[in-house]
Amino acid sequence: METNEIMQERLAKLERLEQKGIRPYGALPKFSAAMSIANVLSWFKEGAQAVICGRLMAKREHGKAVFFDLRDQEAKLQVYVKEDILSKEVLQLCASLDIGDVLLVEGELFKTRTNEPTIKALDIRLLAKSFRPLPEKWHGLKDIETRYRKRYIDLIANCQLRKIFSQRSKIISGIRNYLDKKGYLEVETPMMHPIPGGAAGRPFKTHHNEHNMDLYLRIAPELYLKRLLVGGFEKVYELNRSFRNEGLSTKHNPEFTMLEAYTAYSDCKGMMTLSEELVVEAAALAGLGLRFEYQGKAIDLTPPWRRYSFAEVVKERFEISPEDSAQAMLTKLQAKGRALNEKKLSRCQVVKLVEDMLCESTDFSPAFFTDYFSILCPLAKNKPDNPYISERFELFIGGMEIANAYSELNDPREQRKRLEEEMAEGQLVLLGGLEHPSGCKPDQFRMLDEDFITALEYGMPPAGGLGIGIDRLVMLLTNQPSIRDVILFPLLRPEAQ
């Protein structure tokens, strides 16, 4: 039967019920007494009374008796319906029920001859009629694109999917609790910024009518969180939503969740320890130990994690030094057999190419890459003995960048100089007809966050700052291949008309 025919048939059932005085959308006099099915199963006692709510997922007839499977968020329970127990009105309702309907069932608990926990229905109420049929055999949607577009259907049918998002919630709650216990203060900072900053990324632009001003959805909360360090808070964090107007991939969604944490009187090394603690804690919350598999590859979270010097690896593999010019870097890459069509790139762009090459070759267990070129890190302190190398690390697990951290730059003079140099390089790249690595436009490079510099001029204590990609961390800990599998409603391309 076609979907439209099924819908018409179900609508006709609904109209017949309404003609008989049955309210099909939420007659709830017993609603306050309802319990979760998981709760009922946990204390199950034959002969006890219970009220449960859930979705009808299966229906089996045995002579004058009918068995339903009723499922809520976490569990299912068999419902036994017998003609000589129920009222005429309820029997009429039962005859009109379809797979997908949402019900309230009041009854008596017992176990069948096969020892299956069951509730003998004494009353049934229809709470919501399902007009559309669920996916065949309730095994979930087969078409991947449809699964993401109609997530609500896949959640109905796919218990494993609901488990993944329950795990995500537990991981985030656990991270929050862990930081709270460590004395960190959770804060909220603006999501609309007058000047995009705090990370390299193309922002989404919007406009505020009342003040006639352009605003940008934040690409990172970093600069506001550092203002709070200036203000006297010594440990702050934000589990934030950030936005970057960039491409889609298995590891990128334009709207994503980040943890950013800042600790006064700490540094990059302190953030390494915090990273290890947080990821190990998150793994435990996901029901994992220190050793598990991600996409068929072994992961071992046992601290301390390995450390590699980015500068040393780049020197060893490509003979590139941080003080090299862009052209010198390109020439050395080509000499190593790298086929590069680009004839003119900025130093920052070349180093980003090198970074991407190295990231692709890391193994799956945790590894800190340290000693990044300063050209990539305008907000991080440089090493005291080498102005071309920053005190920064990126953490890779499962072949993905999971975290990024700095010893935060707190010298306002140096910070202004770095940001002005970054803007100048961006202008030169754009004037040369090339795209800046951040994707920003020329007008965005003419903006310097003067208030942030002013804040630093009041004195920001030395600090370590850490950013963890929550979506990628959840991918890792739930063994999912795509970021879209751990975001309830990922951004998708428009449907073909």
Summary of the structure (lengths in Angstrom):
residues: 497
radius of gyration: 28.8
end to end distance: 25.0
largest distance: 88.8
contacts: 1518
relative contact order: 0.10
helix: 36%
strand: 27%
